[in-house]
Amino acid sequence: MGFAVLKRSVSIAGHRTSISLEEPFWEGLREIAEREKISVQALIGRIDAERGEQNLSSAIRVFVLNDLRGRLVSDADQRIGGAP
């Protein structure tokens, strides 16, 4: 099960950079940005500002994974709390 790595160019803090991510991570970023009503570029800028010394592509992957985990836990809590 392989996914193609897609390279995209974005502007962060006034400079252009290229980011290489697998398509599912680009999709996850788009979904998160839509949910938060911001652009993908703005979301990447926020991740960049908070990543410390971590590689940007890795930071994005971890961000998307943590978002998914958080939603899964929230959904499970709602099901448990909503059960009779």
mmCIF file of the N, C-alpha and C atoms, coordinates in Angstrom:
data_MODEL
# 
_entry.id   MODEL 
# 
loop_
_atom_site.group_PDB 
_atom_site.id 
_atom_site.type_symbol 
_atom_site.label_atom_id 
_atom_site.label_alt_id 
_atom_site.label_comp_id 
_atom_site.label_asym_id 
_atom_site.label_entity_id 
_atom_site.label_seq_id 
_atom_site.pdbx_PDB_ins_code 
_atom_site.Cartn_x 
_atom_site.Cartn_y 
_atom_site.Cartn_z 
_atom_site.occupancy 
_atom_site.B_iso_or_equiv 
_atom_site.pdbx_formal_charge 
_atom_site.auth_seq_id 
_atom_site.auth_comp_id 
_atom_site.auth_asym_id 
_atom_site.auth_atom_id 
_atom_site.pdbx_PDB_model_num 
ATOM 1   N N  . MET A 1 1  ? 0.851   -1.175 0.000  1.00 0.00 ? 1  MET A N  1 
ATOM 2   C CA . MET A 1 1  ? 0.000   0.000  0.000  1.00 0.00 ? 1  MET A CA 1 
ATOM 3   C C  . MET A 1 1  ? 0.893   1.233  0.000  1.00 0.00 ? 1  MET A C  1 
ATOM 4   N N  . GLY A 1 2  ? 1.238   1.710  -1.175 1.00 0.00 ? 2  GLY A N  1 
ATOM 5   C CA . GLY A 1 2  ? 2.085   2.887  -1.267 1.00 0.00 ? 2  GLY A CA 1 
ATOM 6   C C  . GLY A 1 2  ? 1.305   4.091  -1.742 1.00 0.00 ? 2  GLY A C  1 
ATOM 7   N N  . PHE A 1 3  ? 1.729   5.242  -1.303 1.00 0.00 ? 3  PHE A N  1 
ATOM 8   C CA . PHE A 1 3  ? 1.128   6.492  -1.726 1.00 0.00 ? 3  PHE A CA 1 
ATOM 9   C C  . PHE A 1 3  ? 2.208   7.352  -2.344 1.00 0.00 ? 3  PHE A C  1 
ATOM 10  N N  . ALA A 1 4  ? 1.858   8.012  -3.413 1.00 0.00 ? 4  ALA A N  1 
ATOM 11  C CA . ALA A 1 4  ? 2.814   8.910  -4.063 1.00 0.00 ? 4  ALA A CA 1 
ATOM 12  C C  . ALA A 1 4  ? 3.098   10.105 -3.169 1.00 0.00 ? 4  ALA A C  1 
ATOM 13  N N  . VAL A 1 5  ? 4.341   10.509 -3.156 1.00 0.00 ? 5  VAL A N  1 
ATOM 14  C CA . VAL A 1 5  ? 4.737   11.707 -2.423 1.00 0.00 ? 5  VAL A CA 1 
ATOM 15  C C  . VAL A 1 5  ? 4.567   12.883 -3.377 1.00 0.00 ? 5  VAL A C  1 
ATOM 16  N N  . LEU A 1 6  ? 3.805   13.877 -2.935 1.00 0.00 ? 6  LEU A N  1 
ATOM 17  C CA . LEU A 1 6  ? 3.560   15.064 -3.743 1.00 0.00 ? 6  LEU A CA 1 
ATOM 18  C C  . LEU A 1 6  ? 4.312   16.242 -3.155 1.00 0.00 ? 6  LEU A C  1 
ATOM 19  N N  . LYS A 1 7  ? 5.007   16.962 -3.997 1.00 0.00 ? 7  LYS A N  1 
ATOM 20  C CA . LYS A 1 7  ? 5.775   18.124 -3.567 1.00 0.00 ? 7  LYS A CA 1 
ATOM 21  C C  . LYS A 1 7  ? 4.987   19.373 -3.950 1.00 0.00 ? 7  LYS A C  1 
ATOM 22  N N  . ARG A 1 8  ? 4.757   20.244 -2.967 1.00 0.00 ? 8  ARG A N  1 
ATOM 23  C CA . ARG A 1 8  ? 4.034   21.484 -3.211 1.00 0.00 ? 8  ARG A CA 1 
ATOM 24  C C  . ARG A 1 8  ? 4.845   22.644 -2.656 1.00 0.00 ? 8  ARG A C  1 
ATOM 25  N N  . SER A 1 9  ? 4.721   23.767 -3.303 1.00 0.00 ? 9  SER A N  1 
ATOM 26  C CA . SER A 1 9  ? 5.421   24.969 -2.885 1.00 0.00 ? 9  SER A CA 1 
ATOM 27  C C  . SER A 1 9  ? 4.452   25.873 -2.127 1.00 0.00 ? 9  SER A C  1 
ATOM 28  N N  . VAL A 1 10 ? 4.885   26.353 -0.973 1.00 0.00 ? 10 VAL A N  1 
ATOM 29  C CA . VAL A 1 10 ? 4.073   27.262 -0.160 1.00 0.00 ? 10 VAL A CA 1 
ATOM 30  C C  . VAL A 1 10 ? 4.936   28.431 0.311  1.00 0.00 ? 10 VAL A C  1 
ATOM 31  N N  . SER A 1 11 ? 4.270   29.482 0.712  1.00 0.00 ? 11 SER A N  1 
ATOM 32  C CA . SER A 1 11 ? 4.964   30.641 1.272  1.00 0.00 ? 11 SER A CA 1 
ATOM 33  C C  . SER A 1 11 ? 4.713   30.659 2.773  1.00 0.00 ? 11 SER A C  1 
ATOM 34  N N  . ILE A 1 12 ? 5.801   30.657 3.540  1.00 0.00 ? 12 ILE A N  1 
ATOM 35  C CA . ILE A 1 12 ? 5.713   30.661 5.002  1.00 0.00 ? 12 ILE A CA 1 
ATOM 36  C C  . ILE A 1 12 ? 6.574   31.798 5.520  1.00 0.00 ? 12 ILE A C  1 
ATOM 37  N N  . ALA A 1 13 ? 5.973   32.660 6.311  1.00 0.00 ? 13 ALA A N  1 
ATOM 38  C CA . ALA A 1 13 ? 6.697   33.786 6.906  1.00 0.00 ? 13 ALA A CA 1 
ATOM 39  C C  . ALA A 1 13 ? 7.479   34.563 5.851  1.00 0.00 ? 13 ALA A C  1 
ATOM 40  N N  . GLY A 1 14 ? 6.856   34.744 4.696  1.00 0.00 ? 14 GLY A N  1 
ATOM 41  C CA . GLY A 1 14 ? 7.458   35.557 3.654  1.00 0.00 ? 14 GLY A CA 1 
ATOM 42  C C  . GLY A 1 14 ? 8.474   34.878 2.761  1.00 0.00 ? 14 GLY A C  1 
ATOM 43  N N  . HIS A 1 15 ? 8.709   33.593 2.927  1.00 0.00 ? 15 HIS A N  1 
ATOM 44  C CA . HIS A 1 15 ? 9.643   32.907 2.029  1.00 0.00 ? 15 HIS A CA 1 
ATOM 45  C C  . HIS A 1 15 ? 8.993   31.640 1.461  1.00 0.00 ? 15 HIS A C  1 
ATOM 46  N N  . ARG A 1 16 ? 9.368   31.284 0.245  1.00 0.00 ? 16 ARG A N  1 
ATOM 47  C CA . ARG A 1 16 ? 8.843   30.105 -0.419 1.00 0.00 ? 16 ARG A CA 1 
ATOM 48  C C  . ARG A 1 16 ? 9.633   28.868 0.007  1.00 0.00 ? 16 ARG A C  1 
ATOM 49  N N  . THR A 1 17 ? 8.912   27.783 0.190  1.00 0.00 ? 17 THR A N  1 
ATOM 50  C CA . THR A 1 17 ? 9.552   26.516 0.500  1.00 0.00 ? 17 THR A CA 1 
ATOM 51  C C  . THR A 1 17 ? 8.736   25.394 -0.126 1.00 0.00 ? 17 THR A C  1 
ATOM 52  N N  . SER A 1 18 ? 9.360   24.274 -0.349 1.00 0.00 ? 18 SER A N  1 
ATOM 53  C CA . SER A 1 18 ? 8.670   23.103 -0.889 1.00 0.00 ? 18 SER A CA 1 
ATOM 54  C C  . SER A 1 18 ? 8.473   22.087 0.222  1.00 0.00 ? 18 SER A C  1 
ATOM 55  N N  . ILE A 1 19 ? 7.308   21.478 0.205  1.00 0.00 ? 19 ILE A N  1 
ATOM 56  C CA . ILE A 1 19 ? 6.974   20.460 1.201  1.00 0.00 ? 19 ILE A CA 1 
ATOM 57  C C  . ILE A 1 19 ? 6.584   19.190 0.456  1.00 0.00 ? 19 ILE A C  1 
ATOM 58  N N  . SER A 1 20 ? 7.169   18.072 0.851  1.00 0.00 ? 20 SER A N  1 
ATOM 59  C CA . SER A 1 20 ? 6.853   16.773 0.256  1.00 0.00 ? 20 SER A CA 1 
ATOM 60  C C  . SER A 1 20 ? 6.069   15.941 1.262  1.00 0.00 ? 20 SER A C  1 
ATOM 61  N N  . LEU A 1 21 ? 4.836   15.580 0.880  1.00 0.00 ? 21 LEU A N  1 
ATOM 62  C CA . LEU A 1 21 ? 3.970   14.762 1.725  1.00 0.00 ? 21 LEU A CA 1 
ATOM 63  C C  . LEU A 1 21 ? 3.200   13.775 0.862  1.00 0.00 ? 21 LEU A C  1 
ATOM 64  N N  . GLU A 1 22 ? 2.817   12.674 1.453  1.00 0.00 ? 22 GLU A N  1 
ATOM 65  C CA . GLU A 1 22 ? 1.951   11.726 0.793  1.00 0.00 ? 22 GLU A CA 1 
ATOM 66  C C  . GLU A 1 22 ? 0.553   12.355 0.659  1.00 0.00 ? 22 GLU A C  1 
ATOM 67  N N  . GLU A 1 23 ? -0.175  11.968 -0.382 1.00 0.00 ? 23 GLU A N  1 
ATOM 68  C CA . GLU A 1 23 ? -1.493  12.562 -0.651 1.00 0.00 ? 23 GLU A CA 1 
ATOM 69  C C  . GLU A 1 23 ? -2.453  12.503 0.546  1.00 0.00 ? 23 GLU A C  1 
ATOM 70  N N  . PRO A 1 24 ? -2.509  11.394 1.323  1.00 0.00 ? 24 PRO A N  1 
ATOM 71  C CA . PRO A 1 24 ? -3.428  11.391 2.468  1.00 0.00 ? 24 PRO A CA 1 
ATOM 72  C C  . PRO A 1 24 ? -3.130  12.507 3.482  1.00 0.00 ? 24 PRO A C  1 
ATOM 73  N N  . PHE A 1 25 ? -1.871  12.897 3.618  1.00 0.00 ? 25 PHE A N  1 
ATOM 74  C CA . PHE A 1 25 ? -1.552  13.994 4.538  1.00 0.00 ? 25 PHE A CA 1 
ATOM 75  C C  . PHE A 1 25 ? -1.970  15.337 3.962  1.00 0.00 ? 25 PHE A C  1 
ATOM 76  N N  . TRP A 1 26 ? -1.833  15.527 2.635  1.00 0.00 ? 26 TRP A N  1 
ATOM 77  C CA . TRP A 1 26 ? -2.339  16.754 2.008  1.00 0.00 ? 26 TRP A CA 1 
ATOM 78  C C  . TRP A 1 26 ? -3.852  16.821 2.192  1.00 0.00 ? 26 TRP A C  1 
ATOM 79  N N  . GLU A 1 27 ? -4.534  15.693 2.019  1.00 0.00 ? 27 GLU A N  1 
ATOM 80  C CA . GLU A 1 27 ? -5.985  15.658 2.200  1.00 0.00 ? 27 GLU A CA 1 
ATOM 81  C C  . GLU A 1 27 ? -6.356  16.000 3.638  1.00 0.00 ? 27 GLU A C  1 
ATOM 82  N N  . GLY A 1 28 ? -5.622  15.427 4.594  1.00 0.00 ? 28 GLY A N  1 
ATOM 83  C CA . GLY A 1 28 ? -5.875  15.724 6.001  1.00 0.00 ? 28 GLY A CA 1 
ATOM 84  C C  . GLY A 1 28 ? -5.686  17.196 6.309  1.00 0.00 ? 28 GLY A C  1 
ATOM 85  N N  . LEU A 1 29 ? -4.632  17.796 5.766  1.00 0.00 ? 29 LEU A N  1 
ATOM 86  C CA . LEU A 1 29 ? -4.408  19.233 5.965  1.00 0.00 ? 29 LEU A CA 1 
ATOM 87  C C  . LEU A 1 29 ? -5.572  20.048 5.416  1.00 0.00 ? 29 LEU A C  1 
ATOM 88  N N  . ARG A 1 30 ? -6.043  19.701 4.225  1.00 0.00 ? 30 ARG A N  1 
ATOM 89  C CA . ARG A 1 30 ? -7.172  20.431 3.620  1.00 0.00 ? 30 ARG A CA 1 
ATOM 90  C C  . ARG A 1 30 ? -8.419  20.309 4.498  1.00 0.00 ? 30 ARG A C  1 
ATOM 91  N N  . GLU A 1 31 ? -8.683  19.123 5.003  1.00 0.00 ? 31 GLU A N  1 
ATOM 92  C CA . GLU A 1 31 ? -9.861  18.908 5.854  1.00 0.00 ? 31 GLU A CA 1 
ATOM 93  C C  . GLU A 1 31 ? -9.770  19.726 7.139  1.00 0.00 ? 31 GLU A C  1 
ATOM 94  N N  . ILE A 1 32 ? -8.607  19.728 7.764  1.00 0.00 ? 32 ILE A N  1 
ATOM 95  C CA . ILE A 1 32 ? -8.419  20.495 8.995  1.00 0.00 ? 32 ILE A CA 1 
ATOM 96  C C  . ILE A 1 32 ? -8.579  21.984 8.718  1.00 0.00 ? 32 ILE A C  1 
ATOM 97  N N  . ALA A 1 33 ? -7.966  22.459 7.635  1.00 0.00 ? 33 ALA A N  1 
ATOM 98  C CA . ALA A 1 33 ? -8.059  23.882 7.286  1.00 0.00 ? 33 ALA A CA 1 
ATOM 99  C C  . ALA A 1 33 ? -9.517  24.275 7.035  1.00 0.00 ? 33 ALA A C  1 
ATOM 100 N N  . GLU A 1 34 ? -10.259 23.441 6.326  1.00 0.00 ? 34 GLU A N  1 
ATOM 101 C CA . GLU A 1 34 ? -11.678 23.724 6.086  1.00 0.00 ? 34 GLU A CA 1 
ATOM 102 C C  . GLU A 1 34 ? -12.444 23.788 7.396  1.00 0.00 ? 34 GLU A C  1 
ATOM 103 N N  . ARG A 1 35 ? -12.198 22.837 8.274  1.00 0.00 ? 35 ARG A N  1 
ATOM 104 C CA . ARG A 1 35 ? -12.886 22.797 9.566  1.00 0.00 ? 35 ARG A CA 1 
ATOM 105 C C  . ARG A 1 35 ? -12.582 24.034 10.398 1.00 0.00 ? 35 ARG A C  1 
ATOM 106 N N  . GLU A 1 36 ? -11.334 24.505 10.316 1.00 0.00 ? 36 GLU A N  1 
ATOM 107 C CA . GLU A 1 36 ? -10.922 25.675 11.101 1.00 0.00 ? 36 GLU A CA 1 
ATOM 108 C C  . GLU A 1 36 ? -11.138 26.988 10.354 1.00 0.00 ? 36 GLU A C  1 
ATOM 109 N N  . LYS A 1 37 ? -11.654 26.875 9.110  1.00 0.00 ? 37 LYS A N  1 
ATOM 110 C CA . LYS A 1 37 ? -11.956 28.038 8.279  1.00 0.00 ? 37 LYS A CA 1 
ATOM 111 C C  . LYS A 1 37 ? -10.739 28.930 8.043  1.00 0.00 ? 37 LYS A C  1 
ATOM 112 N N  . ILE A 1 38 ? -9.609  28.266 7.733  1.00 0.00 ? 38 ILE A N  1 
ATOM 113 C CA . ILE A 1 38 ? -8.382  28.970 7.358  1.00 0.00 ? 38 ILE A CA 1 
ATOM 114 C C  . ILE A 1 38 ? -7.812  28.303 6.111  1.00 0.00 ? 38 ILE A C  1 
ATOM 115 N N  . SER A 1 39 ? -6.864  28.955 5.488  1.00 0.00 ? 39 SER A N  1 
ATOM 116 C CA . SER A 1 39 ? -6.236  28.358 4.305  1.00 0.00 ? 39 SER A CA 1 
ATOM 117 C C  . SER A 1 39 ? -5.237  27.281 4.732  1.00 0.00 ? 39 SER A C  1 
ATOM 118 N N  . VAL A 1 40 ? -4.944  26.389 3.803  1.00 0.00 ? 40 VAL A N  1 
ATOM 119 C CA . VAL A 1 40 ? -3.924  25.373 4.061  1.00 0.00 ? 40 VAL A CA 1 
ATOM 120 C C  . VAL A 1 40 ? -2.596  26.061 4.346  1.00 0.00 ? 40 VAL A C  1 
ATOM 121 N N  . GLN A 1 41 ? -2.296  27.114 3.603  1.00 0.00 ? 41 GLN A N  1 
ATOM 122 C CA . GLN A 1 41 ? -1.047  27.842 3.805  1.00 0.00 ? 41 GLN A CA 1 
ATOM 123 C C  . GLN A 1 41 ? -0.973  28.437 5.218  1.00 0.00 ? 41 GLN A C  1 
ATOM 124 N N  . ALA A 1 42 ? -2.078  28.992 5.708  1.00 0.00 ? 42 ALA A N  1 
ATOM 125 C CA . ALA A 1 42 ? -2.101  29.541 7.072  1.00 0.00 ? 42 ALA A CA 1 
ATOM 126 C C  . ALA A 1 42 ? -1.908  28.431 8.101  1.00 0.00 ? 42 ALA A C  1 
ATOM 127 N N  . LEU A 1 43 ? -2.529  27.277 7.860  1.00 0.00 ? 43 LEU A N  1 
ATOM 128 C CA . LEU A 1 43 ? -2.370  26.143 8.775  1.00 0.00 ? 43 LEU A CA 1 
ATOM 129 C C  . LEU A 1 43 ? -0.930  25.669 8.791  1.00 0.00 ? 43 LEU A C  1 
ATOM 130 N N  . ILE A 1 44 ? -0.309  25.572 7.625  1.00 0.00 ? 44 ILE A N  1 
ATOM 131 C CA . ILE A 1 44 ? 1.101   25.179 7.560  1.00 0.00 ? 44 ILE A CA 1 
ATOM 132 C C  . ILE A 1 44 ? 1.969   26.210 8.286  1.00 0.00 ? 44 ILE A C  1 
ATOM 133 N N  . GLY A 1 45 ? 1.650   27.483 8.145  1.00 0.00 ? 45 GLY A N  1 
ATOM 134 C CA . GLY A 1 45 ? 2.391   28.527 8.854  1.00 0.00 ? 45 GLY A CA 1 
ATOM 135 C C  . GLY A 1 45 ? 2.301   28.352 10.360 1.00 0.00 ? 45 GLY A C  1 
ATOM 136 N N  . ARG A 1 46 ? 1.120   27.981 10.848 1.00 0.00 ? 46 ARG A N  1 
ATOM 137 C CA . ARG A 1 46 ? 0.946   27.756 12.292 1.00 0.00 ? 46 ARG A CA 1 
ATOM 138 C C  . ARG A 1 46 ? 1.759   26.549 12.753 1.00 0.00 ? 46 ARG A C  1 
ATOM 139 N N  . ILE A 1 47 ? 1.721   25.478 11.968 1.00 0.00 ? 47 ILE A N  1 
ATOM 140 C CA . ILE A 1 47 ? 2.505   24.278 12.305 1.00 0.00 ? 47 ILE A CA 1 
ATOM 141 C C  . ILE A 1 47 ? 3.991   24.630 12.310 1.00 0.00 ? 47 ILE A C  1 
ATOM 142 N N  . ASP A 1 48 ? 4.417   25.384 11.309 1.00 0.00 ? 48 ASP A N  1 
ATOM 143 C CA . ASP A 1 48 ? 5.820   25.801 11.209 1.00 0.00 ? 48 ASP A CA 1 
ATOM 144 C C  . ASP A 1 48 ? 6.248   26.587 12.441 1.00 0.00 ? 48 ASP A C  1 
ATOM 145 N N  . ALA A 1 49 ? 5.406   27.494 12.894 1.00 0.00 ? 49 ALA A N  1 
ATOM 146 C CA . ALA A 1 49 ? 5.742   28.340 14.043 1.00 0.00 ? 49 ALA A CA 1 
ATOM 147 C C  . ALA A 1 49 ? 5.875   27.534 15.337 1.00 0.00 ? 49 ALA A C  1 
ATOM 148 N N  . GLU A 1 50 ? 5.193   26.390 15.408 1.00 0.00 ? 50 GLU A N  1 
ATOM 149 C CA . GLU A 1 50 ? 5.165   25.594 16.643 1.00 0.00 ? 50 GLU A CA 1 
ATOM 150 C C  . GLU A 1 50 ? 6.074   24.372 16.608 1.00 0.00 ? 50 GLU A C  1 
ATOM 151 N N  . ARG A 1 51 ? 6.776   24.132 15.505 1.00 0.00 ? 51 ARG A N  1 
ATOM 152 C CA . ARG A 1 51 ? 7.478   22.852 15.332 1.00 0.00 ? 51 ARG A CA 1 
ATOM 153 C C  . ARG A 1 51 ? 8.838   22.767 15.993 1.00 0.00 ? 51 ARG A C  1 
ATOM 154 N N  . GLY A 1 52 ? 9.411   23.866 16.395 1.00 0.00 ? 52 GLY A N  1 
ATOM 155 C CA . GLY A 1 52 ? 10.748  23.825 16.987 1.00 0.00 ? 52 GLY A CA 1 
ATOM 156 C C  . GLY A 1 52 ? 11.773  23.391 15.956 1.00 0.00 ? 52 GLY A C  1 
ATOM 157 N N  . GLU A 1 53 ? 12.595  22.399 16.300 1.00 0.00 ? 53 GLU A N  1 
ATOM 158 C CA . GLU A 1 53 ? 13.664  21.926 15.413 1.00 0.00 ? 53 GLU A CA 1 
ATOM 159 C C  . GLU A 1 53 ? 13.228  20.778 14.507 1.00 0.00 ? 53 GLU A C  1 
ATOM 160 N N  . GLN A 1 54 ? 11.977  20.349 14.638 1.00 0.00 ? 54 GLN A N  1 
ATOM 161 C CA . GLN A 1 54 ? 11.483  19.219 13.856 1.00 0.00 ? 54 GLN A CA 1 
ATOM 162 C C  . GLN A 1 54 ? 11.374  19.591 12.371 1.00 0.00 ? 54 GLN A C  1 
ATOM 163 N N  . ASN A 1 55 ? 11.671  18.648 11.507 1.00 0.00 ? 55 ASN A N  1 
ATOM 164 C CA . ASN A 1 55 ? 11.496  18.808 10.066 1.00 0.00 ? 55 ASN A CA 1 
ATOM 165 C C  . ASN A 1 55 ? 10.035  19.174 9.780  1.00 0.00 ? 55 ASN A C  1 
ATOM 166 N N  . LEU A 1 56 ? 9.804   20.130 8.867  1.00 0.00 ? 56 LEU A N  1 
ATOM 167 C CA . LEU A 1 56 ? 8.450   20.609 8.609  1.00 0.00 ? 56 LEU A CA 1 
ATOM 168 C C  . LEU A 1 56 ? 7.531   19.504 8.094  1.00 0.00 ? 56 LEU A C  1 
ATOM 169 N N  . SER A 1 57 ? 7.975   18.697 7.155  1.00 0.00 ? 57 SER A N  1 
ATOM 170 C CA . SER A 1 57 ? 7.128   17.610 6.651  1.00 0.00 ? 57 SER A CA 1 
ATOM 171 C C  . SER A 1 57 ? 6.754   16.643 7.775  1.00 0.00 ? 57 SER A C  1 
ATOM 172 N N  . SER A 1 58 ? 7.701   16.331 8.622  1.00 0.00 ? 58 SER A N  1 
ATOM 173 C CA . SER A 1 58 ? 7.421   15.446 9.765  1.00 0.00 ? 58 SER A CA 1 
ATOM 174 C C  . SER A 1 58 ? 6.451   16.100 10.735 1.00 0.00 ? 58 SER A C  1 
ATOM 175 N N  . ALA A 1 59 ? 6.643   17.394 10.989 1.00 0.00 ? 59 ALA A N  1 
ATOM 176 C CA . ALA A 1 59 ? 5.754   18.125 11.892 1.00 0.00 ? 59 ALA A CA 1 
ATOM 177 C C  . ALA A 1 59 ? 4.322   18.123 11.365 1.00 0.00 ? 59 ALA A C  1 
ATOM 178 N N  . ILE A 1 60 ? 4.165   18.263 10.057 1.00 0.00 ? 60 ILE A N  1 
ATOM 179 C CA . ILE A 1 60 ? 2.831   18.234 9.454  1.00 0.00 ? 60 ILE A CA 1 
ATOM 180 C C  . ILE A 1 60 ? 2.205   16.854 9.616  1.00 0.00 ? 60 ILE A C  1 
ATOM 181 N N  . ARG A 1 61 ? 2.973   15.810 9.359  1.00 0.00 ? 61 ARG A N  1 
ATOM 182 C CA . ARG A 1 61 ? 2.439   14.449 9.513  1.00 0.00 ? 61 ARG A CA 1 
ATOM 183 C C  . ARG A 1 61 ? 1.977   14.203 10.951 1.00 0.00 ? 61 ARG A C  1 
ATOM 184 N N  . VAL A 1 62 ? 2.788   14.607 11.920 1.00 0.00 ? 62 VAL A N  1 
ATOM 185 C CA . VAL A 1 62 ? 2.432   14.422 13.332 1.00 0.00 ? 62 VAL A CA 1 
ATOM 186 C C  . VAL A 1 62 ? 1.196   15.248 13.680 1.00 0.00 ? 62 VAL A C  1 
ATOM 187 N N  . PHE A 1 63 ? 1.110   16.469 13.158 1.00 0.00 ? 63 PHE A N  1 
ATOM 188 C CA . PHE A 1 63 ? -0.041  17.332 13.405 1.00 0.00 ? 63 PHE A CA 1 
ATOM 189 C C  . PHE A 1 63 ? -1.325  16.671 12.896 1.00 0.00 ? 63 PHE A C  1 
ATOM 190 N N  . VAL A 1 64 ? -1.287  16.168 11.657 1.00 0.00 ? 64 VAL A N  1 
ATOM 191 C CA . VAL A 1 64 ? -2.462  15.522 11.071 1.00 0.00 ? 64 VAL A CA 1 
ATOM 192 C C  . VAL A 1 64 ? -2.827  14.266 11.873 1.00 0.00 ? 64 VAL A C  1 
ATOM 193 N N  . LEU A 1 65 ? -1.836  13.477 12.256 1.00 0.00 ? 65 LEU A N  1 
ATOM 194 C CA . LEU A 1 65 ? -2.081  12.278 13.052 1.00 0.00 ? 65 LEU A CA 1 
ATOM 195 C C  . LEU A 1 65 ? -2.697  12.633 14.403 1.00 0.00 ? 65 LEU A C  1 
ATOM 196 N N  . ASN A 1 66 ? -2.158  13.653 15.077 1.00 0.00 ? 66 ASN A N  1 
ATOM 197 C CA . ASN A 1 66 ? -2.693  14.053 16.382 1.00 0.00 ? 66 ASN A CA 1 
ATOM 198 C C  . ASN A 1 66 ? -4.120  14.573 16.264 1.00 0.00 ? 66 ASN A C  1 
ATOM 199 N N  . ASP A 1 67 ? -4.411  15.284 15.172 1.00 0.00 ? 67 ASP A N  1 
ATOM 200 C CA . ASP A 1 67 ? -5.772  15.763 14.958 1.00 0.00 ? 67 ASP A CA 1 
ATOM 201 C C  . ASP A 1 67 ? -6.728  14.573 14.822 1.00 0.00 ? 67 ASP A C  1 
ATOM 202 N N  . LEU A 1 68 ? -6.334  13.594 14.033 1.00 0.00 ? 68 LEU A N  1 
ATOM 203 C CA . LEU A 1 68 ? -7.163  12.399 13.844 1.00 0.00 ? 68 LEU A CA 1 
ATOM 204 C C  . LEU A 1 68 ? -7.356  11.670 15.172 1.00 0.00 ? 68 LEU A C  1 
ATOM 205 N N  . ARG A 1 69 ? -6.292  11.491 15.904 1.00 0.00 ? 69 ARG A N  1 
ATOM 206 C CA . ARG A 1 69 ? -6.400  10.818 17.209 1.00 0.00 ? 69 ARG A CA 1 
ATOM 207 C C  . ARG A 1 69 ? -7.349  11.560 18.131 1.00 0.00 ? 69 ARG A C  1 
ATOM 208 N N  . GLY A 1 70 ? -7.219  12.878 18.169 1.00 0.00 ? 70 GLY A N  1 
ATOM 209 C CA . GLY A 1 70 ? -8.088  13.690 19.024 1.00 0.00 ? 70 GLY A CA 1 
ATOM 210 C C  . GLY A 1 70 ? -9.558  13.544 18.653 1.00 0.00 ? 70 GLY A C  1 
ATOM 211 N N  . ARG A 1 71 ? -9.843  13.501 17.352 1.00 0.00 ? 71 ARG A N  1 
ATOM 212 C CA . ARG A 1 71 ? -11.229 13.343 16.919 1.00 0.00 ? 71 ARG A CA 1 
ATOM 213 C C  . ARG A 1 71 ? -11.744 11.943 17.224 1.00 0.00 ? 71 ARG A C  1 
ATOM 214 N N  . LEU A 1 72 ? -10.897 10.936 17.091 1.00 0.00 ? 72 LEU A N  1 
ATOM 215 C CA . LEU A 1 72 ? -11.323 9.565  17.405 1.00 0.00 ? 72 LEU A CA 1 
ATOM 216 C C  . LEU A 1 72 ? -11.660 9.425  18.884 1.00 0.00 ? 72 LEU A C  1 
ATOM 217 N N  . VAL A 1 73 ? -10.833 9.999  19.740 1.00 0.00 ? 73 VAL A N  1 
ATOM 218 C CA . VAL A 1 73 ? -11.084 9.947  21.185 1.00 0.00 ? 73 VAL A CA 1 
ATOM 219 C C  . VAL A 1 73 ? -12.365 10.711 21.512 1.00 0.00 ? 73 VAL A C  1 
ATOM 220 N N  . SER A 1 74 ? -12.547 11.865 20.896 1.00 0.00 ? 74 SER A N  1 
ATOM 221 C CA . SER A 1 74 ? -13.739 12.667 21.131 1.00 0.00 ? 74 SER A CA 1 
ATOM 222 C C  . SER A 1 74 ? -14.994 11.915 20.700 1.00 0.00 ? 74 SER A C  1 
ATOM 223 N N  . ASP A 1 75 ? -14.933 11.271 19.528 1.00 0.00 ? 75 ASP A N  1 
ATOM 224 C CA . ASP A 1 75 ? -16.073 10.490 19.047 1.00 0.00 ? 75 ASP A CA 1 
ATOM 225 C C  . ASP A 1 75 ? -16.376 9.326  19.993 1.00 0.00 ? 75 ASP A C  1 
ATOM 226 N N  . ALA A 1 76 ? -15.335 8.647  20.456 1.00 0.00 ? 76 ALA A N  1 
ATOM 227 C CA . ALA A 1 76 ? -15.532 7.517  21.368 1.00 0.00 ? 76 ALA A CA 1 
ATOM 228 C C  . ALA A 1 76 ? -16.124 8.002  22.688 1.00 0.00 ? 76 ALA A C  1 
ATOM 229 N N  . ASP A 1 77 ? -15.643 9.140  23.207 1.00 0.00 ? 77 ASP A N  1 
ATOM 230 C CA . ASP A 1 77 ? -16.186 9.703  24.450 1.00 0.00 ? 77 ASP A CA 1 
ATOM 231 C C  . ASP A 1 77 ? -17.657 10.057 24.294 1.00 0.00 ? 77 ASP A C  1 
ATOM 232 N N  . GLN A 1 78 ? -18.024 10.617 23.136 1.00 0.00 ? 78 GLN A N  1 
ATOM 233 C CA . GLN A 1 78 ? -19.424 10.976 22.914 1.00 0.00 ? 78 GLN A CA 1 
ATOM 234 C C  . GLN A 1 78 ? -20.300 9.733  22.861 1.00 0.00 ? 78 GLN A C  1 
ATOM 235 N N  . ARG A 1 79 ? -19.811 8.667  22.227 1.00 0.00 ? 79 ARG A N  1 
ATOM 236 C CA . ARG A 1 79 ? -20.603 7.440  22.156 1.00 0.00 ? 79 ARG A CA 1 
ATOM 237 C C  . ARG A 1 79 ? -20.784 6.844  23.554 1.00 0.00 ? 79 ARG A C  1 
ATOM 238 N N  . ILE A 1 80 ? -19.723 6.842  24.341 1.00 0.00 ? 80 ILE A N  1 
ATOM 239 C CA . ILE A 1 80 ? -19.808 6.275  25.696 1.00 0.00 ? 80 ILE A CA 1 
ATOM 240 C C  . ILE A 1 80 ? -20.707 7.132  26.563 1.00 0.00 ? 80 ILE A C  1 
ATOM 241 N N  . GLY A 1 81 ? -20.508 8.449  26.479 1.00 0.00 ? 81 GLY A N  1 
ATOM 242 C CA . GLY A 1 81 ? -21.313 9.362  27.291 1.00 0.00 ? 81 GLY A CA 1 
ATOM 243 C C  . GLY A 1 81 ? -22.768 9.416  26.857 1.00 0.00 ? 81 GLY A C  1 
ATOM 244 N N  . GLY A 1 82 ? -23.003 9.164  25.568 1.00 0.00 ? 82 GLY A N  1 
ATOM 245 C CA . GLY A 1 82 ? -24.360 9.235  25.050 1.00 0.00 ? 82 GLY A CA 1 
ATOM 246 C C  . GLY A 1 82 ? -25.120 7.924  25.143 1.00 0.00 ? 82 GLY A C  1 
ATOM 247 N N  . ALA A 1 83 ? -24.427 6.869  25.553 1.00 0.00 ? 83 ALA A N  1 
ATOM 248 C CA . ALA A 1 83 ? -25.094 5.561  25.647 1.00 0.00 ? 83 ALA A CA 1 
ATOM 249 C C  . ALA A 1 83 ? -26.019 5.531  26.837 1.00 0.00 ? 83 ALA A C  1 
ATOM 250 N N  . PRO A 1 84 ? -27.190 4.860  26.702 1.00 0.00 ? 84 PRO A N  1 
ATOM 251 C CA . PRO A 1 84 ? -28.127 4.777  27.842 1.00 0.00 ? 84 PRO A CA 1 
ATOM 252 C C  . PRO A 1 84 ? -27.603 3.923  28.958 1.00 0.00 ? 84 PRO A C  1 
# 
